Amino acid sequence: MDKIGIQKKQSLRDRLSRGVSKIKSLSKREFGVLIIVQILMFSAIYAVNNFSPYFEQLHFVRMQTLSGRILIFSMFSILVFQVSFLLYIAYLFFKYKAVESVSDEELPSCTIIVPAYNEGKLVYQTLISIAASDFPAHKMEVMAVDDGSSDDTWYWINKANADLGNTIAVHKQPVNKGKRHALHLGFTTGKGEVFISIDSDSVVEKNTIRNLVSPFAVNKNCGAVAGNVKVLNKNQGMIPRMLNVSFVFSFEFMRAAQSSLGFVLCTPGALSAYRREAVLHSLTDWIDQKFLGRAATIGEDRAMTNLILKQGYDVQFQKNANVLTNTPTSFKTLHKMFTRWGRSNVRETLMMNKFVFGDFRTKNKAGARFIFINQWVNLLAAFPLMFLMFYFLLTHPLLYLSSALTGTFIFASIQMLFFSKKYNFIDALWAYPYSVFYLFGLFWIFPFSIATVKNGGWLTR
């Protein structure tokens, strides 16, 4: 690699070290004080909700009506299930341990595929960060696919290739076919033992690729690995700051727990790795996937994960394989992203129903099914809960608000405590505004996704 390429890689590392703040975890004393504050805040809310004369009267009225009894029974049943599920997930989380990096000799060869559509200079930064990886060069094949972009993405792909000594295999689709087809090109032409997908608006750390593929070397039944997605643009507004906390909980708690069973439900598009044999075995079903008579154009990551799980492979999560990705900064792009995720989640939950209760794996079947049942509970409860919310918001607004805020506070506190223990307290506080924001601004997305699941538009492009 020439001197310019080395300087570009070093420059990117410097920008990352400045752009992503160093994180300091809480001390035991600070963590203890934080727990006490949480208990006091919850106690205050509980006291207002249960012991004031106004709410006491409303509770009495609620218990005398049929709708009130239905609400109590429904909410209590869901609460018991969700608490049981959360306790089980916590148990799995404490069992989780990331696979340590293996030696150069043990590392499998890999083909890294970077599909890009109208990403401009971002794809250049992605490719430079990949080239800076601590991974044997002779075992790493990098492919960049311009999926019919209408901007200068193709220029930046070629510039990165030139700066890196023409070490990238570059391809340009004549027209925009979608991310699934761009990945398919890489899957059918790549030579690696492991395929890696990285989004073109994401940046990987130096040891990310090495850590991501290490599970394939130590677990012959590992079919796929999910990377740890973090927010790159968290300083660009309130939404990225809130998503920063949400992503940590989603990946480092939920996916870590699922990984203890080898049953991670989704390998993210931002960073995922797949065993070559597992991909090729399901490639036709994946590229030709249809849902309700229409070609599936979204959720290619969740669909591939499903097909690999169906074959009996483990799907794991690597907490030490970090990728920094750009997230939405406006409400419009945020709800479109969540709608796309929601639709693919509904579709793949229905698809998983075809094999999850069969003899699809040799171990951890009960735990996998419990996680799957939780997906169905969320699916079935979406519309009833939304209708109950509107009903009680109109009939007993103060009662609904106090109860909803109490529940939101409890869940946000779990996220906040988890984040603050691992990272820092100030950023962790964004869990509270995010939970309230979701309660009042994004509650409709999952029911809407169910109702419009047949639609397959990318929405954010």
N, C-alpha and C positions, 0 to 999 in steps of 0.2 A: 504493500500500500504506500502511496506517495506521501510526501510531507504535508501537503494540503489536507489530505484525508485525515491524518493523525491530528492536525490542528483543529479540524472541524469536530472531531469526536471529543477532544478535550474541551472545546468551547461549549459544547452541549452539556457536558458534565458540570461545568462551572455554572451554567444557567440553571440547571436543575438544582444544584446545591443552594443557589440563591433563591430560586422560586419556591422550593418545597422546604418549609421551615423545619428546623430540628425540633423533635418532639420529646418532651420531658414527661415521664410518668409521675403520678402522685406518690408522695411518701406515705407510709403507713399511717402517720398522724393525720395528714391531710385527708386521706381516704376515710379515716374514722370520723373526722369532723363532718365530712360530706354526708356520710350515712346518717349521722344525727340530724343534720339539717333536713335531709329527706324525710325522716320519720316525723319531725316537727311539722313540716309542710303538709304531709299527708294527714296527720292528726287534725290539723286545723281545717282542712277541707272536709274530712270525715265528720268532724263535730258540727260544722255548718250544715252539712247535708243531712244529718240524722237527729240533731238535738234542738235545732231552732223550732219554735212553735209552728212557723209556716210550713216547713218541710215535713214536720211530724204529722200535720193535718193532711198534707198531700199524700204521704205514705199510706195513711189510713184510708183515704178515698181510693187510692190506687188498688188496695187489696180488696175493696168491696165491688170492683167491676170485673167483668169477664176479660176485657182487654188488659186490665192490670194484671190479672192472674196469668194470662197468656204471656205477657211481657216478662213477669217474674220467672215463670217456668222456662221460657226460651232463653232468656239471658243467663239464668243459673246453669242450664244444661251446657250452653256454649262456653260459659266461664269454666265449668268443671273440666270440660274436654280440653280447652286451651291451656289451662293451668297444668293439667296432666301432660299435655304435649310439651309445654315449655320446660317442665321438670325433666322430661325424658331427653329433650334436646340439650339441656344443661349437663345431664349425666354423660351424654355422648361427647359434648364439648370437652369435658375434663379428661376424656380418654384420648382425645386427638393429639397427634404429634406429627409435625411436618417431617418429611423424609430429608435427611441430610444429603448434601451434594456428594456424588460419587466421583471417582477418579476419571481422568481423561480417557483411559482405556475402557472403562465400563460404560461411558456415555454412548448412547445410540446416535447414529447419524440422523439429521433432521432436515426437513424442507420447511422453511419459514415462508408463509404466503401472506402478502400484504395487499388486500384488495382496496382500491381507492376510487372514490367518485367525488369529484368537485371538492377536494380537500386542499388544493393549493399548496402552499409551502409546508403545511403540517406533515404531509407525507415525506418530505425531505428530512424533517427532524426525526420521524419514526425510523426511517431507513438508516440514518446516521447512528441512532442509539442502538439499533440491532448490530451494526458493524462493530460497535465498541464493546460487545459482549465478551465475557471471559469464557469463551467456548472454542474448542479446536476448530480452526478455520477449515480444515480438510473434511470435517464432519458436518459442516453447516452450508446448506444451499439456501440462498435468499431469492425469492421471486416477488416482483411487484407487478400488479395487474391493474392497469387503468381501465375502469369499467365504463368506457365511453364518456369520459368527462367533457364538459363544455367550457371549463376554465383552463388554467395553466397547470393543472396537475401533471400532465404528461411531461411538461418542461422540468418540473421539480424532480420527477422520478429519474429522468435522464441526467439531470445535474448531480443528483446523489450518486448515480452509477458512475459518472465520470470522476467525481471527487474520490470515490472509493476504488478506483482502478478497474472499472468495468467488471466488478465481481458480482453484480446483480443480474439475474435473468429478468428482463423487462418484457411485458406484453401489453398490448393495447387492444381492447375489444372495439370493433367498429361502431357498435351502438351499445347503449346502456341496457344490459341484460339482468342486472341485479347482483347482489353480493353472493348469492348461492352459486350462480354460474361462474363468477370470478374465482371462487374457491374451488369449484369443480375443475377448472383449468389447472390449478395447482395440484389437486389430488390426482389427476390423470397423467400429469407430466413430471411431477416431482419424483426424485429418486430416494429420498430419505426413509429410514425405518420409522420415523415419527413425523407426522405433519403438525405444524404449528400455525395457528391463525392469529394475526395481530391486526387490530384496527389501525387505519392510517391516520388517526388523530390521537395516537397513543405513543408513549415513550417508555421503553423498558430500562431497568437498571442493569448494571454491569453483570451481576450474577443471576439475573432472572431466567435466562434460557437454560443455563446449567441446572438450576434448582427445579425448573418446570419439568424437565425430562428425566430427572433422576429416579422418580418412582417407577418408570418403565424398566429400569435396570435391576431393581430389587424386588419387583412384584410382576411375575410373568403373566398374571391375570389382570394387570392394569390396562384398561382399554382407552382411558382418557384422563386428562388432568386439567383442572380449572385453575387459572392463575388468580392472584389476589389484586383486584381492581381498586385503585385509589384515585382520588380526584386531583387532577393536575391544576385546574384553574380555580381552586377554592378561594382565591383572593379576588375573584371577579364578581362578587355580589352575594346576596343573601342565599339564593337558591343553591349555588355550589357549596357554600359553607354548610347548609343544612344537609345536602346530599353527602358531604364528607363524613358526617357522623352515621348516616343511614347506610352508606356503603360498607363502612367498617363492621357494623353489626351484621349486615347481610352476609358478608364474606367471612370475616374472622370468627363469627359465632355460628351462624346458621350453616354455612357451607362446611365449616370445620367439623361441626357435629355430624352432618350428613356423610362427611368423608370417613368418619369412624366406622361407618357401615359399608363404605365403598359405594355409596348410593347418592352422590351429588346429582341433583336434578337438572342442573344446567351448567354447562361449561360456557363462560361468557365470550362473546365475540371479540372483546378487547384483548383477551389472551387465553388461548386454549391449546392443548396438545392432544393428538389422537394417534393411537397405534395404527400403523399402515394397514395391517390385515383387517382390523376392525372396520376401518373406513371403506376399504375396497369391497368388503363383504356386503355392505349396506348401501353402496354408492348409488345404485340404480333406483332403489326405493327412495333415497333421499332427494336426488335431483328431480325425480318424476313425481314427488309427493303432491297429492291433491287433497283438498278438504271441502266437502260439500260441493263437489264438482268443479272447484276452481284450483288452479295451480297455487301451491303454497309459496309465497314470495317473501314472507317474513319468518322470524324465529328459526333461522337455519341452524343456530347453535343449539337451541333446545331440541330440535328435531334430530340432529346428529347424536346428541347425548342419549335420547330415548332409544334410538336404534342400536347404540352400543350397549346400553344396559340390557336391552332385549336379548342380546347375544350371550349374556351371562358374565360380561366383563365387569370389573370394578371401575368406578369413576371416582377419582380422588381430588382433593384440593391441596394446593401447596401455598401455605401462608407466606413462605419465604420467596415466592416468585412474584415480585411486584411489577405492576404496570400502572403508569400514571396516564389517565385519560381525561379528555375534555368533556364536561357535562353541560347540560342546558343552563342558560343564564336568564331565560325569560319563562313566564308561565306558559306561554303558547307552545314553545318547544318542549317544555317539561311534560305537559299533559299529553302531547302527541307521542313522546317517547314511552310514557307509562301505558298509553292505550295500545301501542304496538306490542309491548311486553305482555300486557294483559290478554290480548287476543291470542298470542302464541302460547301463553300459559294455559288458557282454556282448551285450545286445540290439542296440545300435547298431553294434557291431563286425560282427555277423552281417548287419545291414542294409547296411552300407557295402560288404560283400563283393559286393553286386549291381552296383556301378558303378565301384569304384575301379580295376579292371583294364581298364575300357573307355576310350573316348576322351572322358572327362568334362571335361577341361580342356586348354588349349593349351600350358601350360608347367609345369615342375616336377613332371611326372607320376612320374618315377622316385623322386624324393625323397619324394613323398607316399606312394608304395607302400611304400617302406622303412619309413616311420613306421607304416603300417598293418600290415605284416608283423610289426613288433615287438609290436603289439597281439595278433596271433595267437600269437606265441611265448609271451607271458605267459599267454594263455588255455589253450593246449595243455599248458604246463608246470605249471600250477597243481596238478593232482591228483598227477602223478608226483613232483613235488618234495615234496609233503606226505607221501606214502607213504614216500619215501626218508628224509625227516626222522624220521618215527616209527621206521622200521626201525633206522637208525643211532643214534638216541637210545636205543633199547633194547639194541642189541648193543654199541656202542662209545660210551657217553655222553660220556666225556671228549674223545674224538676229535671227535665231532660238535660239542660245545660250543666247543672251541677253534677249529675251522674256521669255524663259524657266526659266532662273535664276531669273528674276523678279518675275514670278509667284511663284517659289519655295521659294524665300525670303519672300514673303507675307504670304504664308501658314506656313512656319517655324516660322515666327514672332508671329503668333497667338498661336502656340504651346508653343513657348518660353515664351511669356508674361503670358500665363495661368499657366505654370509650375512655373515660377519665383514668381508669386504672391502667390502661395500656398506653394512652397518649397524654393529652393535657386537658386540664379542667376547663379552660376558657372555651376551647373549641367544642368540648362536650356539651356545654350549655345550649348549643344550637339544636339539641335533641328536642327541647321543649317547644320552641316556635315551629319546628318542623312538624311535630305531632299535631299541634293546633291547626297549622296550615293544611295538613292532610285531612284532618277531621272536617274542616269547613270548606276547603277549596278543592280537594282531590278525591273526596269520598265517592263521587259518582263514576269514577273512571272504570273500576272493575265491573260494576253492573252494565255500564255502557259497552265495555269490551265484550261481555257475554252476549249482549243483544246484537252486536255488530261483528261477531266473531268471523263471519263469512268474508268480511272485507279484508283485503290483504295488502293495502297500500303501505308504503314505507313511512309516509306522513311527514317525516322530518327532512326529506330531501326535495 
